[in-house]
Amino acid sequence: MAQLLVRDISDKLVSALKKRAKQNGRSAEAEHRHILEAALGPRVSAAWKEIDRLRDELAESGRKFSDSTEIIRRDRDNR
């Protein structure tokens, strides 16, 4: 996942972010992420929720899944 660095934010805005995060029981970073997801991508947010649900379901199943990186690399090498 990508990282985002935001510079030159006013102290007032940072304070408001921290206050809102505390009210919502989140870290400032989690609150920032929540605000961006709400503003820019309800579809993206819904997709990540579904991905998390599927990931949890797979983890609970006890099944082991291989890392596809090696399989893809072998396939590319065979071309």
C-alpha positions as CSV (number, residue, x, y, z in Angstrom):
1,M,0.0,0.0,0.0
2,A,1.2,3.5,-0.7
3,Q,2.1,6.1,1.8
4,L,1.1,9.8,1.7
5,L,3.0,12.6,3.2
6,V,1.2,15.9,3.7
7,R,3.4,19.0,4.4
8,D,2.7,22.5,5.5
9,I,-0.5,21.8,7.5
10,S,-1.5,24.6,9.9
11,D,-1.3,23.9,13.6
12,K,-5.0,24.7,13.8
13,L,-5.9,22.0,11.3
14,V,-3.6,19.4,12.9
15,S,-5.2,20.2,16.3
16,A,-8.7,19.8,14.8
17,L,-7.7,16.4,13.2
18,K,-6.3,15.2,16.6
19,K,-9.5,16.3,18.4
20,R,-11.7,14.6,15.8
21,A,-9.6,11.4,16.0
22,K,-9.9,11.3,19.8
23,Q,-13.7,11.8,19.6
24,N,-13.9,8.8,17.2
25,G,-11.5,6.6,19.2
26,R,-8.9,6.6,16.4
27,S,-5.3,7.7,16.0
28,A,-4.7,10.8,14.0
29,E,-3.4,8.7,11.2
30,A,-6.4,6.5,11.1
31,E,-8.7,9.5,11.2
32,H,-6.8,11.0,8.3
33,R,-7.3,7.8,6.4
34,H,-11.0,7.7,7.3
35,I,-11.5,11.3,6.0
36,L,-9.8,10.5,2.7
37,E,-11.7,7.3,2.2
38,A,-15.0,9.1,3.0
39,A,-14.2,12.0,0.7
40,L,-12.7,10.2,-2.2
41,G,-13.9,6.7,-2.5
42,P,-16.9,5.0,-1.0
43,R,-16.4,2.3,-3.7
44,V,-12.8,2.0,-2.7
45,S,-13.7,1.8,0.9
46,A,-16.3,-0.9,0.3
47,A,-13.8,-2.9,-1.8
48,W,-11.3,-2.8,1.1
49,K,-14.0,-3.9,3.6
50,E,-14.8,-6.9,1.3
51,I,-11.1,-7.7,0.9
52,D,-10.7,-7.6,4.7
53,R,-13.7,-9.9,5.1
54,L,-12.4,-12.4,2.6
55,R,-8.9,-12.3,4.1
56,D,-10.4,-13.0,7.6
57,E,-12.6,-15.8,6.1
58,L,-9.6,-17.4,4.5
59,A,-7.5,-17.1,7.7
60,E,-10.3,-18.8,9.7
61,S,-10.5,-21.6,7.3
62,G,-7.1,-22.9,8.3
63,R,-6.1,-23.4,4.6
64,K,-2.6,-22.5,3.5
65,F,-2.1,-20.5,0.4
66,S,1.2,-20.2,-1.5
67,D,2.8,-17.0,-2.4
68,S,1.9,-16.4,-6.1
69,T,5.1,-14.4,-6.7
70,E,7.2,-17.5,-7.5
71,I,4.5,-19.0,-9.8
72,I,4.2,-15.8,-11.8
73,R,8.0,-15.5,-12.1
74,R,8.3,-19.1,-13.4
75,D,5.5,-18.4,-15.9
76,R,7.2,-15.3,-17.1
77,D,10.5,-17.1,-17.4
78,N,8.9,-19.8,-19.6
79,R,7.7,-17.3,-22.2
